[in-house]
Amino acid sequence: SKEFCFIETRTEGPVAFIELNRPEVLNALNRGMVAEILGAMEDFDRAEDVRAIVLSGKGRCFAAGADIDEMAAAESIDMELLNQFTDWDRLAWIKKPIIGAVHGFALGGAFELALCCDLLFSAEDAEFGFPEVLLGVMPGAGGTVRLTKLAGKTKAMEWLFTGKRISAKEAREFGIVNQVFARETLMEETARYARELAKMPPLSVRFIKESVLKAIDASIYEGMQFERKNFSLLFSSEDQKEGMKAFIEKRKAQFKGR
Ligand code: CAA
């Protein structure tokens, strides 16, 4: 596997793990780290044996946001020419399910990264927030868009205007987080969920992910046309034949992802 500086990766059976690994600066996301996350995601996305990707942070927290040192001196033209958020656009094209596991802080760019995950589990100590406003800027990697779509305008404005941190409990209430676990069991519970997800027919999971993401953006009509094509497409898969045959024969299906 590749050598990474800012992340660590491993696989356990069908589950791939990506851990942010700059604990000395609370996993501040520099551009190198974001590129590595994308590189690892794309490799796992293509790896036939991988069925789910878990993203988490090493040390005290998930991550305290984009690396402030790296951007403090930047001018707008530097930012424009860097075009650094194209990596984030690529993240949206990962086809396999991504599960975020957040403990401690998930601030700024790290909250945006968490919002890119398909499912989000958190520890009781998790704190989400967009403190960009306190630095005289604002989110730039989808924060205002994804938070608003998820939690609605009222809460999004409230949180974004002040940088106020959102507790795990509140994040759960507003549908940002799927489930909250004790700090000690977060990774174990996340891995358990990922292993269960890995047993599902991969093509179904893939097209469900695509269709749900499409639904966020599209009109009902357009979303439903997209859904219908994916539904039809699954009828060319071996797993559809196997799944329905197994049901009729009253046995457990063996899915292959083809
Ligand atoms: N960038 C660079 N370094 C960071 C960092 C960041 N986002 N967050 C923390 N660090 C560093 C600190 O500078 C410190 O380094 P030193 O030991 O060398 O001083 C180390 O990590 C530990 O942090 P603290 O001593 O500050 O730890 P704390 O427990 O006292 O406070 C915290 C924790 C409240 C999260 C605080 O570190 C903090 O406010 N961090 C910045 C949070 C932030 O503003 N994030 C948004 C960044 S902007 C962004 O993300 C833009 C975007 O959308 C792309």
Residues whose N, C-alpha, C, O or C-beta is under 5 A from the ligand:
A	BS01	CAA	E24 V25 L26 A28 A64 G65 A66 D67 I68 D69 F105 L107 G108 G109 P131 E132 M138 P139 G140 A141
